Amino acid sequence: MRTNFRNDGGQTAGFVAISMVALIAMTAFVLDVGSWFRADRQLQTVADAAALAGAQFLTYDPGTAVSTATDYAKKNGGPTAESLKVEKDLVTNDTLSVSYSQAVDGLFARILGINTVTVRATAKARSSTPASALWVAPIVVSEKHPLLHCTSPGKCSPEYGVQTDLALDNLKPGGGGPDAAGAFGLLNLNKGDSSGTIGSNELADWLTTGYNQEMTPGVYYSVPSAKFNSSEFSSAIEGKINSGDEILIPIYRKLVRTGSNAEYTIVGWVGFVIEAMIGSGDSAQLRGHFTRVVWDGVPSGSPSDATPDYGAHVVSLTG
């Protein structure tokens, strides 16, 4: 009897060859997809950063907001924007919208006929007054300060960069307000705390690094006694003078109650740069100037929770 054996070696080799080609093609395609994903994320990062950089200027110079976003994207390897617009979200000219697209070459995917893929990114950043603020300094200024130029409560046009003085005086009678003798223009940032136990070290820390919790508008107690005379607070003042760093100070509309239990009604914040401290004892002054600042905080979510615009803003991505 004769038996026939069939040799399948050729078919197996062909199948393996086809499988290897398919596997290589799939692996190459996955590598390209990963590359395209990274390019997409990089472009989104550029879009987010450009929108945030430009939005810092929205409230007073929309043209600079647009040019800043353009320059920022260019310096960070981004393409020319397809769209770059100043828009209204809560108030006029409070939002910067950017849109980019970029062609990314395929390498291995070309064997599948895919030469390029277009990635896209959009971002929106809004500048708003803070609903609450972080890193606030424990020094207050009245809304009636002449350089804040408030024509009515909350309607102000601060004058920036002009040298002025903030008083750390004993708030005795005769200053147009209540008898707040024992209060010296320093604020207990722990809302609702009337204990008066804020020490010089804590006050100095609040000035050096800012209060490490969110501060919201409302009623706050003064810090009794002239603790600005302490060595700790004086050193903190000297540090700010030497660094030239801005601080964020609360603005009060009303000063109520009497003596060292005086309460400030805080309505917002303004940036200030300390240049010198003059005097001591029962009367001292911080010499410096008001300044615009972009600060850490919670942005206003609606016109109803927006604080007055004294020049302090929070910039955040909204889309």
VEXDREN-2710 file (C-alpha; in Angstrom, 1 decimal):
% VEXDREN-2710
k/r/px/py/pz
1/MET/0.0/0.0/0.0
2/ARG/1.3/3.4/-0.9
3/THR/0.8/6.4/1.4
4/ASN/1.0/10.0/0.1
5/PHE/2.3/12.7/2.5
6/ARG/1.5/16.3/1.8
7/ASN/4.1/18.9/2.6
8/ASP/2.4/22.0/4.2
9/GLY/5.7/23.8/4.9
10/GLY/5.2/26.4/2.1
11/GLN/1.7/27.4/3.3
12/THR/2.9/27.8/6.9
13/ALA/5.7/30.0/5.8
14/GLY/3.4/32.2/3.8
15/PHE/1.0/32.5/6.6
16/VAL/3.8/33.5/9.0
17/ALA/5.1/36.1/6.5
18/ILE/1.6/37.6/6.1
19/SER/1.1/37.7/9.9
20/MET/4.5/39.3/10.5
21/VAL/3.7/42.0/7.9
22/ALA/0.3/42.7/9.6
23/LEU/1.9/42.7/13.0
24/ILE/4.6/45.2/12.0
25/ALA/2.0/47.4/10.3
26/MET/-0.2/47.4/13.4
27/THR/2.8/48.1/15.7
28/ALA/3.9/51.0/13.4
29/PHE/0.4/52.4/13.4
30/VAL/0.2/52.3/17.2
31/LEU/3.6/54.1/17.4
32/ASP/2.3/56.8/15.1
33/VAL/-1.0/57.1/17.0
34/GLY/1.0/57.7/20.2
35/SER/3.0/60.4/18.4
36/TRP/-0.1/62.1/17.2
37/PHE/-1.6/61.9/20.7
38/ARG/1.5/63.6/22.2
39/ALA/1.3/66.3/19.5
40/ASP/-2.3/66.9/20.4
41/ARG/-1.6/67.3/24.1
42/GLN/1.4/69.5/23.4
43/LEU/-0.8/71.8/21.2
44/GLN/-3.4/71.9/23.9
45/THR/-0.8/72.9/26.4
46/VAL/0.3/75.7/24.1
47/ALA/-3.3/76.9/23.6
48/ASP/-4.0/76.8/27.4
49/ALA/-0.8/78.7/28.2
50/ALA/-1.3/81.3/25.5
51/ALA/-4.9/82.0/26.6
52/LEU/-3.8/82.4/30.2
53/ALA/-0.9/84.6/29.3
54/GLY/-3.0/87.0/27.2
55/ALA/-6.0/87.1/29.6
56/GLN/-3.9/88.9/32.2
57/PHE/-4.3/92.1/30.2
58/LEU/-7.9/91.8/29.2
59/THR/-9.4/94.2/31.7
60/TYR/-7.4/97.2/30.6
61/ASP/-5.7/96.4/27.2
62/PRO/-7.4/93.8/25.0
63/GLY/-5.0/94.5/22.2
64/THR/-2.1/93.6/24.4
65/ALA/-4.0/90.5/25.4
66/VAL/-4.1/89.3/21.8
67/SER/-0.5/90.2/21.0
68/THR/0.7/88.5/24.2
69/ALA/-1.1/85.3/23.4
70/THR/0.3/85.3/19.9
71/ASP/3.9/85.9/21.0
72/TYR/3.6/83.3/23.8
73/ALA/2.4/80.6/21.3
74/LYS/5.1/81.4/18.9
75/LYS/7.9/81.3/21.5
76/ASN/6.7/77.9/22.7
77/GLY/6.6/76.3/19.2
78/GLY/3.0/76.7/18.5
79/PRO/1.5/77.5/15.0
80/THR/-0.3/80.7/14.0
81/ALA/-3.7/80.8/15.6
82/GLU/-6.7/80.0/13.4
83/SER/-8.8/82.1/15.7
84/LEU/-7.9/84.5/18.5
85/LYS/-10.8/86.6/19.9
86/VAL/-11.7/88.8/22.8
87/GLU/-15.2/87.8/24.0
88/LYS/-17.7/88.6/26.7
89/ASP/-18.5/85.9/29.3
90/LEU/-19.7/87.8/32.4
91/VAL/-18.7/91.3/31.5
92/THR/-17.3/93.0/28.3
93/ASN/-13.8/91.9/27.2
94/ASP/-13.3/89.4/30.0
95/THR/-12.5/86.3/28.0
96/LEU/-9.8/85.4/25.5
97/SER/-10.6/82.5/23.1
98/VAL/-7.9/80.8/21.0
99/SER/-7.9/78.1/18.4
100/TYR/-5.0/76.2/16.7
101/SER/-4.5/73.4/14.3
102/GLN/-1.3/71.7/13.2
103/ALA/-0.5/69.0/10.6
104/VAL/1.6/66.1/12.1
105/ASP/3.4/63.7/9.7
106/GLY/2.9/60.0/9.9
107/LEU/6.0/57.8/9.7
108/PHE/5.1/54.1/9.7
109/ALA/1.4/54.8/9.0
110/ARG/2.4/55.8/5.4
111/ILE/2.4/52.2/4.5
112/LEU/-1.4/52.4/5.1
113/GLY/-1.7/55.5/3.1
114/ILE/-1.9/58.0/6.0
115/ASN/0.7/60.7/5.4
116/THR/-0.4/63.4/7.9
117/VAL/-3.0/63.9/10.6
118/THR/-4.3/67.3/11.7
119/VAL/-4.5/67.9/15.5
120/ARG/-6.6/70.7/16.9
121/ALA/-6.7/72.6/20.2
122/THR/-9.0/75.4/21.6
123/ALA/-8.9/77.2/24.9
124/LYS/-10.7/80.0/26.7
125/ALA/-9.3/82.0/29.6
126/ARG/-11.3/84.6/31.7
127/SER/-10.1/87.4/33.8
128/SER/-12.4/88.3/36.7
129/THR/-12.4/89.9/40.1
130/PRO/-12.0/87.3/42.9
131/ALA/-14.9/85.9/44.8
132/SER/-12.2/85.0/47.4
133/ALA/-8.5/85.5/47.5
134/LEU/-5.5/83.6/48.8
135/TRP/-2.2/84.9/50.3
136/VAL/-3.7/88.1/51.6
137/ALA/-1.6/90.5/53.7
138/PRO/-3.0/91.8/57.1
139/ILE/-3.0/95.5/56.2
140/VAL/-6.2/97.4/55.3
141/VAL/-6.9/100.5/53.2
142/SER/-10.1/102.5/53.1
143/GLU/-12.2/102.6/50.0
144/LYS/-12.0/106.4/50.5
145/HIS/-8.3/106.5/49.8
146/PRO/-7.8/109.3/47.4
147/LEU/-5.8/107.2/44.8
148/LEU/-8.6/104.6/44.6
149/HIS/-10.8/107.3/43.1
150/CYS/-14.2/105.8/44.2
151/THR/-17.0/108.0/43.0
152/SER/-19.5/105.7/44.8
153/PRO/-19.3/102.4/46.6
154/GLY/-17.7/99.9/44.4
155/LYS/-17.3/102.3/41.5
156/CYS/-13.5/103.0/41.5
157/SER/-10.7/103.8/39.1
158/PRO/-7.5/103.2/41.1
159/GLU/-4.4/105.2/40.1
160/TYR/-1.4/102.8/39.9
161/GLY/2.3/103.5/40.2
162/VAL/1.8/106.8/42.1
163/GLN/3.6/107.0/45.5
164/THR/1.3/107.2/48.4
165/ASP/1.1/106.3/52.1
166/LEU/-1.0/103.9/54.1
167/ALA/-1.6/104.9/57.7
168/LEU/-1.0/102.6/60.6
169/ASP/-2.3/105.1/63.0
170/ASN/-4.2/104.7/66.3
171/LEU/-7.8/105.2/65.1
172/LYS/-8.8/107.8/67.7
173/PRO/-11.8/110.0/67.4
174/GLY/-11.6/112.9/64.9
175/GLY/-10.8/110.9/61.8
176/GLY/-14.3/110.9/60.4
177/GLY/-15.1/107.5/61.7
178/PRO/-15.9/105.8/65.0
179/ASP/-13.7/105.9/68.1
180/ALA/-11.5/102.9/67.3
181/ALA/-8.7/103.8/69.6
182/GLY/-6.5/100.7/70.0
183/ALA/-6.9/99.7/66.3
184/PHE/-4.0/100.4/64.0
185/GLY/-5.0/99.4/60.4
186/LEU/-4.0/95.7/60.9
187/LEU/-6.5/93.0/60.2
188/ASN/-7.2/89.7/61.9
189/LEU/-7.7/87.5/58.8
190/ASN/-9.3/84.7/60.8
191/LYS/-12.9/85.7/60.0
192/GLY/-15.2/86.0/63.0
193/ASP/-12.3/85.7/65.5
194/SER/-12.6/88.5/68.0
195/SER/-10.1/87.1/70.5
196/GLY/-7.3/89.5/69.6
197/THR/-4.8/86.7/70.2
198/ILE/-3.0/87.1/66.8
199/GLY/0.7/87.2/67.7
200/SER/3.5/89.2/66.1
201/ASN/5.0/86.1/64.5
202/GLU/1.7/85.1/62.8
203/LEU/1.2/88.7/61.5
204/ALA/4.7/88.7/60.2
205/ASP/4.1/85.3/58.4
206/TRP/0.9/86.7/56.9
207/LEU/2.8/89.6/55.5
208/THR/5.8/87.5/54.3
209/THR/3.9/84.7/52.6
210/GLY/0.2/85.8/52.8
211/TYR/-2.7/84.2/54.7
212/ASN/-2.8/80.5/53.6
213/GLN/-6.6/80.2/53.5
214/GLU/-9.2/81.7/51.2
215/MET/-10.4/85.1/52.3
216/THR/-13.9/86.2/51.4
217/PRO/-15.5/89.6/51.7
218/GLY/-17.3/90.3/55.0
219/VAL/-16.7/91.6/58.5
220/TYR/-13.2/91.1/60.1
221/TYR/-11.9/92.3/63.5
222/SER/-8.9/94.6/63.8
223/VAL/-5.7/93.5/65.5
224/PRO/-5.4/95.4/68.7
225/SER/-2.2/97.2/69.7
226/ALA/0.5/98.6/67.5
227/LYS/2.1/95.2/66.6
228/PHE/3.6/96.8/63.5
229/ASN/6.3/97.9/66.0
230/SER/7.4/94.3/66.7
231/SER/10.8/93.2/65.4
232/GLU/9.1/90.3/63.6
233/PHE/6.7/92.5/61.7
234/SER/9.4/95.1/61.0
235/SER/11.6/92.3/59.5
236/ALA/8.7/91.2/57.3
237/ILE/8.3/94.8/56.1
238/GLU/12.0/95.0/55.4
239/GLY/11.8/91.8/53.4
240/LYS/9.1/93.1/51.2
241/ILE/10.9/96.4/50.6
242/ASN/14.0/94.6/49.6
243/SER/12.2/92.1/47.3
244/GLY/9.9/94.6/45.7
245/ASP/7.2/92.0/45.6
246/GLU/3.5/93.0/45.5
247/ILE/1.2/92.2/48.4
248/LEU/-2.5/91.9/48.2
249/ILE/-4.3/94.1/50.8
250/PRO/-8.0/94.1/51.7
251/ILE/-10.2/97.2/51.1
252/TYR/-12.8/98.2/53.7
253/ARG/-15.9/100.2/53.2
254/LYS/-17.0/100.6/56.8
255/LEU/-15.3/100.7/60.2
256/VAL/-17.7/99.8/62.9
257/ARG/-17.8/99.3/66.7
258/THR/-15.3/101.0/69.0
259/GLY/-12.0/100.6/70.6
260/SER/-9.8/97.6/69.9
261/ASN/-12.9/95.6/69.0
262/ALA/-13.3/97.7/65.8
263/GLU/-14.6/95.7/62.8
264/TYR/-13.7/96.3/59.1
265/THR/-16.3/95.5/56.4
266/ILE/-14.1/94.1/53.6
267/VAL/-15.3/94.5/50.1
268/GLY/-12.4/93.6/47.9
269/TRP/-8.6/93.7/47.3
270/VAL/-5.9/95.8/45.7
271/GLY/-2.2/95.2/44.9
272/PHE/0.4/97.3/46.8
273/VAL/4.2/97.5/46.7
274/ILE/5.9/98.6/49.9
275/GLU/8.8/101.0/49.4
276/ALA/9.5/102.3/52.9
277/MET/8.1/102.3/56.4
278/ILE/8.0/105.7/58.2
279/GLY/7.5/106.3/61.9
280/SER/6.7/104.0/64.8
281/GLY/4.9/104.2/68.2
282/ASP/1.2/105.1/67.8
283/SER/1.7/106.3/64.2
284/ALA/3.4/104.9/61.2
285/GLN/3.0/104.9/57.5
286/LEU/3.8/102.4/54.7
287/ARG/5.0/104.2/51.7
288/GLY/4.5/102.6/48.3
289/HIS/2.1/102.4/45.4
290/PHE/-1.0/100.6/44.2
291/THR/-0.5/98.1/41.4
292/ARG/-2.6/95.8/39.2
293/VAL/-2.1/92.1/40.1
294/VAL/-3.1/88.7/38.8
295/TRP/-3.6/86.7/42.0
296/ASP/-4.5/83.3/43.3
297/GLY/-8.1/82.9/44.3
298/VAL/-11.5/81.7/43.3
299/PRO/-12.8/83.6/40.3
300/SER/-16.3/85.2/40.3
301/GLY/-18.8/82.8/38.8
302/SER/-21.5/85.4/38.1
303/PRO/-22.0/89.1/38.3
304/SER/-23.7/88.6/41.7
305/ASP/-20.6/87.3/43.5
306/ALA/-18.1/89.6/41.7
307/THR/-16.2/92.0/44.0
308/PRO/-15.6/95.6/42.8
309/ASP/-12.7/96.0/40.4
310/TYR/-9.8/97.5/42.2
311/GLY/-7.2/96.0/39.9
312/ALA/-6.9/92.5/41.5
313/HIS/-7.9/89.7/39.1
314/VAL/-8.0/85.9/39.0
315/VAL/-7.3/84.4/35.5
316/SER/-8.7/80.9/34.9
317/LEU/-9.4/78.5/32.0
318/THR/-13.1/78.3/31.3
319/GLY/-13.1/76.0/28.2
END
